[in-house]
């Protein structure tokens, strides 16, 4: 099976063209095997592009975590998939629609040579039932979240997948590897959650580390950067958008007057190859 490996700010993905490759029935098991960093190719997740039942969509975008579970959205993966679709000839324009299991998204390739892509991620979902999370009210903004002997203040956003955003004073020294999994599997999140730890840097700049549901800490998370920016706006820390600083670069995120969130950032090809199944 022919594959490509790409990354968005260090968040690495394996991509397969389902228009030309014969796919196994169980894509979750494929993801578990191919994403293994010792026995497979190694990646944070698997993206498969296949024909969509929506005639307006260029492809159906499906994303699987490295543990084989399917997720509704992956922001860094969408940027990678946009470039991959253009290079594979799935699309011949720089702007098109991807269908996903959550909602349609609109990528725009701004600079193919440099790998810069903007994605209209759609509207953030803020109702607890949409996250989903067992909190009262219509929005969860700076709500107390007890974690063993500590209390954190959580703002919840869904970008097609669940995010719990925690603002901290010093994100570099914060024990993400300890607190992240405790919040991911907290009883208040029936489908688990991604957890973003965010530091305010001033001048509409944010710095983030992320504990991804079913993956652990990753170098970047595009949908998490979108959720964290929305959370910062909801808390009154910034007004319209931010530069999100990550360990291997930055993303520009804005929450527009149309209520859509826009993410702009890089994607890069690492390798192409053949995987034996």
C-alpha positions in Angstrom: 0.0 0.0 0.0 1.4 3.4 -1.0 1.5 6.0 1.7 2.9 9.4 2.5 4.2 10.7 5.8 3.7 14.4 6.6 3.8 16.7 9.6 2.2 19.9 10.7 4.6 21.6 13.2 5.8 18.2 14.4 2.4 16.5 14.6 3.1 13.7 12.2 0.5 11.8 10.1 0.4 9.0 7.6 -1.8 9.7 4.6 -3.3 7.2 2.2 -5.1 7.9 -1.1 -8.3 5.8 -0.8 -9.2 6.7 -4.4 -6.3 4.6 -5.8 -5.3 2.2 -3.0 -7.2 -0.9 -1.9 -8.1 -0.3 1.7 -8.7 -3.0 4.4 -12.1 -3.1 6.0 -10.8 -2.3 9.4 -9.1 1.0 9.2 -8.7 1.2 13.0 -6.5 -1.8 13.0 -4.5 -0.4 10.1 -3.9 2.8 12.1 -2.8 0.9 15.2 -0.3 -1.1 13.1 1.1 1.5 10.8 1.4 4.2 13.4 3.5 2.0 15.7 6.9 3.7 16.0 8.8 0.4 16.4 6.9 -2.1 14.3 5.2 0.2 11.8 6.0 3.5 10.0 5.3 5.6 13.1 3.0 8.6 13.5 0.5 10.3 15.7 -2.3 9.3 13.4 -3.6 8.0 10.1 -5.5 10.0 7.5 -7.5 8.3 4.7 -9.1 10.2 1.9 -11.9 8.4 0.1 -14.8 9.5 -2.2 -17.5 11.4 -0.3 -21.2 10.9 -0.5 -21.5 14.7 -0.6 -21.2 15.7 -4.3 -19.8 19.1 -3.3 -16.9 17.6 -1.3 -13.6 16.7 -2.9 -13.1 13.8 -0.5 -14.1 12.3 2.8 -11.4 13.0 5.3 -11.1 10.3 8.0 -8.7 10.5 10.9 -7.6 7.7 13.2 -5.5 8.1 16.3 -2.5 6.0 16.8 -4.5 3.7 19.1 -6.9 2.9 16.3 -9.8 5.1 17.5 -11.4 7.4 15.0 -11.7 11.1 15.8 -13.9 13.7 14.2 -11.3 16.3 13.5 -7.6 16.9 13.2 -6.5 20.5 12.3 -2.8 19.7 11.5 -4.0 16.7 9.6 -6.4 18.8 7.5 -3.5 21.0 6.4 -1.4 18.0 5.5 -4.4 16.4 3.7 -5.0 19.5 1.6 -1.5 19.5 0.2 -1.6 15.7 -0.2 -4.9 15.9 -2.2 -3.5 18.5 -4.5 -0.3 16.5 -5.1 -2.2 13.3 -5.6 -4.5 14.9 -8.2 -7.6 14.3 -6.1 -8.2 18.1 -6.5 -7.0 20.5 -9.1 -7.8 23.8 -7.3 -6.4 25.5 -4.3 -9.7 25.7 -2.4 -12.2 22.9 -1.9 -14.3 21.1 0.6 -13.4 18.1 2.8 -16.3 16.1 4.2 -15.6 14.8 7.7 -17.6 12.7 10.2 -18.1 16.0 12.2 -18.7 18.7 9.7 -17.5 19.9 6.3 -14.3 22.0 6.3 -12.9 24.3 3.7 -9.1 24.2 3.2 -7.3 26.8 1.0 -3.8 26.3 -0.2 -2.2 29.7 0.1 1.4 28.7 -1.0 1.8 25.2 -2.3 5.6 25.5 -2.6 6.0 26.7 1.0 3.2 24.3 2.3 1.1 27.1 3.8 -2.6 26.2 4.2 -5.6 28.0 5.7 -8.5 26.0 6.9 -12.0 27.2 7.7 -12.7 24.9 10.7 -16.4 26.0 11.0 -18.2 27.1 14.1 -17.0 26.2 17.5 -19.5 24.2 19.6 -19.9 25.5 23.1 -22.9 23.6 24.6 -21.8 21.0 27.1 -23.9 18.4 25.3 -21.9 19.1 22.1 -18.5 18.7 23.8 -19.7 16.3 25.3 -19.3 17.0 29.0 -21.4 16.7 32.2 -21.5 20.4 33.1 -24.6 22.6 33.7 -25.4 25.7 31.7 -25.0 26.7 28.0 -21.3 27.4 28.1 -18.4 26.2 30.3 -16.0 29.1 30.8 -13.5 29.1 33.7 -15.5 26.4 35.5 -14.0 24.6 38.5 -12.7 21.2 37.6 -11.5 19.1 40.6 -8.6 16.7 39.8 -7.7 14.7 42.9 -6.4 17.3 45.4 -6.2 20.2 42.9 -8.8 22.4 41.2 -8.3 23.7 37.7 -10.5 26.2 35.8 -11.6 24.7 32.5 -13.1 26.3 29.4 -14.7 23.7 27.0 -14.9 23.9 23.3 -15.6 21.4 20.6 -14.1 21.8 17.1 -15.6 18.6 16.0 -13.7 16.9 18.8 -13.7 17.7 22.5 -11.2 20.2 24.1 -10.7 21.2 27.7 -8.6 24.4 27.9 -6.6 25.2 31.1 -4.8 28.5 31.4 -1.5 28.2 33.4 1.3 30.6 34.4 4.2 28.7 33.0 3.4 26.1 30.4 7.0 24.9 30.0 7.3 23.7 33.6 3.7 22.5 33.9 3.4 18.7 34.5 1.4 18.0 31.4 2.3 14.3 31.4 0.8 13.9 34.9 -2.3 16.2 34.8 -3.2 15.6 31.1 -4.2 12.0 31.4 -6.2 12.6 34.6 -8.3 15.3 32.8 -8.5 13.3 29.6 -10.2 10.4 31.4 -12.1 12.5 34.0 -15.6 11.2 34.7 -17.1 14.5 33.5 -16.0 13.7 29.9 -18.0 10.6 28.7 -16.0 10.4 25.5 -12.7 11.6 27.1 -11.2 14.9 26.0 -8.1 16.6 24.6 -6.5 18.9 27.1 -4.8 22.2 26.2 -2.5 23.9 28.7 -2.1 27.5 27.6 0.0 30.4 28.8 -0.8 34.1 28.0 2.3 35.7 26.4 0.9 39.2 25.7 0.3 41.0 22.4 -2.3 38.4 21.3 0.2 35.6 21.6 -0.5 32.3 23.3 1.8 29.3 24.1 0.4 25.9 24.3 1.2 22.3 25.1 -1.4 19.6 24.5 -2.3 16.2 25.8 -4.2 14.6 23.0 -7.0 12.1 23.6 -5.7 8.5 22.8 -2.2 9.8 21.8 -0.6 11.5 24.8 1.4 14.7 24.5 2.1 15.7 20.9 4.2 18.5 19.5 1.2 20.3 18.1 -2.6 20.1 17.7 -4.4 22.3 15.2 -7.9 21.8 16.5 -6.5 22.3 20.0 -5.0 25.6 18.9 -8.4 26.7 17.6 -10.2 25.6 20.7 -7.6 27.4 22.9 -7.9 30.6 21.0 -11.7 30.5 21.3 -11.3 29.8 25.0 -9.0 32.8 25.4 -11.6 35.0 23.7 -14.4 33.7 25.8 -12.3 34.5 28.9 -11.6 38.0 27.7 -7.9 37.5 27.4 -7.8 38.4 23.7 -10.3 39.9 21.2 -10.4 38.2 17.8 -7.4 35.9 17.4 -3.9 34.9 18.3 -0.6 33.6 17.2 -0.3 30.2 18.9 3.2 29.3 19.8 4.1 25.6 19.7 7.4 23.8 20.1 8.2 23.7 16.4 6.6 26.9 15.1 3.3 28.8 15.3 -0.2 28.9 13.9 -2.3 32.0 13.2 -5.9 31.5 14.6 -8.8 33.8 14.2 -12.5 33.6 15.2 -14.3 35.6 12.5 -17.4 37.7 12.5 -19.1 34.8 10.7 -18.5 32.7 13.8 -16.1 30.5 11.9 -12.6 29.7 13.2 -9.7 30.0 10.7 -6.4 28.3 11.1 -3.3 29.1 9.0 -0.1 27.2 9.2 2.4 24.9 7.5 2.4 21.3 6.4 5.4 19.4 5.2 6.0 16.2 3.3 8.5 13.8 5.1 8.5 10.7 2.9 6.6 8.4 0.6 6.8 4.7 0.6 5.1 1.3 0.5 3.6 -0.4 3.5 3.1 -4.2 3.5 -0.3 -5.4 4.8 
